Amino acid sequence: MPDTGSPPGPPEPAGTQPWPGFDKFSAVQGILDRNHALIAEIDQNHASRYPEGLQRNVVLIRELNENLTKVGDLYEELSGAFMQRVSSAQSVNPENRNNGDGGGWETVEREAA
């Protein structure tokens, strides 16, 4: 296993996800893989300049466009699910808050009693 530079965390039990909807990443990857194949075929048809290939490109480009819309929708759903997860984690653990400087989240240290 390659060294990623960060210490390994506890193993996740099989079938668990970091947040609901995380599995959409695999759907996005499948669409992106299909887009890669579409682009390669479109490029090949364009380079050949045969009328049949150029006509086929119309259909391929439409599919590519539809796939891009699907990817955008999936990323929107992922973003919403992630933000919901962050919001619920904050309501459970109010010690985490946004520090307000645009730099992200920080943990507020508890005052010594």
C-alpha positions as MATLAB code, in Angstrom:
seq = 'MPDTGSPPGPPEPAGTQPWPGFDKFSAVQGILDRNHALIAEIDQNHASRYPEGLQRNVVLIRELNENLTKVGDLYEELSGAFMQRVSSAQSVNPENRNNGDGGGWETVEREAA';
ca = [
       0.000    0.000    0.000;
       1.501    3.424   -0.943;
       2.402    5.863    1.804;
      -0.023    8.814    1.682;
       1.870   10.830    4.262;
      -0.928   10.710    6.815;
      -1.386    8.203    9.599;
      -3.956    5.540    8.887;
      -7.234    5.982   10.670;
      -9.321    3.239   12.164;
     -10.674    0.915    9.499;
     -14.242    1.575    8.490;
     -16.614   -1.350    8.892;
     -17.706   -2.839    5.587;
     -20.737   -1.129    4.098;
     -20.351    2.164    5.958;
     -20.121    5.559    4.327;
     -18.688    8.826    5.664;
     -22.115   10.404    5.055;
     -25.369    9.450    3.318;
     -25.015    9.866   -0.411;
     -21.260    9.298   -0.470;
     -21.883    6.371   -2.831;
     -22.769    8.912   -5.519;
     -19.032    9.335   -6.091;
     -18.980    5.932   -7.784;
     -21.899    6.982  -10.001;
     -20.026   10.158  -10.939;
     -16.892    8.147  -11.727;
     -18.878    5.808  -13.972;
     -20.291    8.744  -15.919;
     -16.859   10.375  -16.204;
     -15.419    7.102  -17.517;
     -18.198    6.943  -20.114;
     -17.506   10.561  -21.075;
     -13.853    9.700  -21.613;
     -14.872    6.963  -24.068;
     -17.355    9.298  -25.791;
     -14.743   12.002  -26.254;
     -12.286    9.495  -27.707;
     -14.897    8.291  -30.214;
     -15.931   11.847  -31.091;
     -12.292   12.737  -31.705;
     -11.757    9.664  -33.875;
     -14.909   10.384  -35.922;
     -13.882   14.012  -36.346;
     -10.387   13.064  -37.511;
     -11.739   10.535  -40.041;
     -14.046   13.118  -41.685;
     -16.382   10.371  -42.889;
     -19.989   11.586  -43.121;
     -21.289    8.625  -41.072;
     -18.847    9.362  -38.245;
     -19.666   13.042  -38.247;
     -23.394   12.251  -38.131;
     -22.758    9.865  -35.240;
     -20.943   12.666  -33.414;
     -24.238   14.556  -33.128;
     -25.681   11.696  -31.069;
     -22.458   11.279  -29.072;
     -22.229   14.978  -28.252;
     -25.847   14.984  -27.062;
     -25.095   12.053  -24.766;
     -21.964   13.810  -23.510;
     -23.996   16.950  -22.769;
     -26.645   14.929  -20.893;
     -23.916   13.204  -18.888;
     -22.390   16.531  -17.886;
     -25.790   17.641  -16.590;
     -26.071   14.390  -14.591;
     -22.608   14.903  -13.083;
     -23.543   18.450  -12.065;
     -26.739   17.187  -10.443;
     -24.875   14.426   -8.580;
     -22.259   16.882   -7.298;
     -25.054   19.183   -6.134;
     -26.627   16.272   -4.215;
     -23.231   15.323   -2.766;
     -22.606   18.878   -1.645;
     -26.004   19.089    0.058;
     -25.535   15.744    1.796;
     -22.067   16.744    2.970;
     -23.235   20.096    4.311;
     -26.130   18.391    6.087;
     -23.636   15.988    7.682;
     -21.404   18.868    8.814;
     -24.403   20.747   10.185;
     -25.654   17.733   12.137;
     -22.158   17.026   13.471;
     -21.947   20.600   14.736;
     -25.296   20.384   16.467;
     -24.107   17.213   18.233;
     -20.693   18.707   19.087;
     -21.082   22.478   19.546;
     -17.352   22.834   20.278;
     -16.751   22.857   16.523;
     -17.505   26.169   14.870;
     -16.527   28.180   11.842;
     -13.876   30.679   12.869;
     -15.403   33.314   10.555;
     -12.186   34.264    8.733;
     -12.870   32.052    5.725;
     -10.119   29.705    6.851;
     -12.416   26.849    7.788;
     -13.321   25.046   10.953;
     -11.485   25.140   14.220;
     -12.022   23.522   17.568;
     -12.677   25.911   20.412;
     -10.724   24.976   23.504;
     -12.742   24.565   26.665;
     -12.030   27.026   29.410;
     -10.476   25.464   32.481;
     -13.021   25.385   35.282;
];
